[in-house]
Amino acid sequence: AGGVLDKVLLRLSEMIERDHETASNVQAAMRYPLITVGAMGAASFVLVMFVVPNFTSMYSRFQGQLPLPTKVLIASNYIIKHYWFIALPSMIGLGVLLKKYINTKQGRWQFDSLKLKLPVFGKLFTKVGMLRFATMLNVLNESGLPILKTLEIVSNTIGNVVLGREVELMRQSVADGRGIAGSILNSKAFPPLLAHMVAIGEKTGALSDMLNSVAEYYDLEIKSTVKNLTTLIEPIMTVVLGSVITGMALAIFLPMWNMMELFKSAAR
């Protein structure tokens, strides 16, 4: 569209290399949390299948009321033992349906919106979108393509339908006579820093240099975020694992405490 196919292909190759590098670094950073979650899942399975039933049979002799956490584990044990042939295909089918739903227009919107709101990862997805926005806007702007056509192309290539919708709203704002910077500033999804940098570029006639600076800034921010990803995830992992361990402990020890109370009552 802009008559700069060579430049676009060069930037596209850079974006693909950057995306691959980011994905590889994210996978490396997630290796330890995934191993931890896997170990916790295996421990939970052993607890549900082999430990809880023994406590249940022992506790049932005293005809006591089981606490809710224990009931949940007992129900899980019953479903796994007697209905695994229904539960397993149901989970697989649910995953397939979810994938198909995400590929729909509404599903893609909800999925991309969720990605931007995720703890830790939401900021990373936003920074990747800002990097693509600045890169593609700069390439097309340098080609001399009309700004409305430029924003239309950028909205379709930013890689997130929510951010793409924001770019489309910018395009409509620019069509109404507002500048690019003012349109960006009115967007809730785009950070004010980007708007101020573009405003400086528009006023000084150095928009290309400003967009290059923005792209370099977000490139460094993405690398920094990915580098510290494990550290950022640790508090979330601590809360999740702590909650799981607390639930398991309550499921095991609450019946035992109740048994002690029953023993005391019987002794009296």
Buried (B, 14 or more C-beta within 10 A) or exposed (E): EBEBEEBBEEBBEEBEEBBEEBEEBBEEBBEEBEEEBEEBEEBBEEBBBEBBBEBBEEBEEBEEEBBEBBEBBBEBBEEBEEEEEEEEEEEEEEEEEEEEEBEEEEBBBBBBBEBBEEEBBEBBBBBBBBBBBBBBBBBBBBBEBEBEEBBBBBBEBBBBBBBBBBBBBBBEBBEEEBBBBBBBBBBEBBBEEBBBBBBBBBEEEEBBBBBBBBBEBBBEBBBEBBEEBBEBBEEEBEEBBEEBEEBBEBBBBBBEEBBEEBEEEEEE
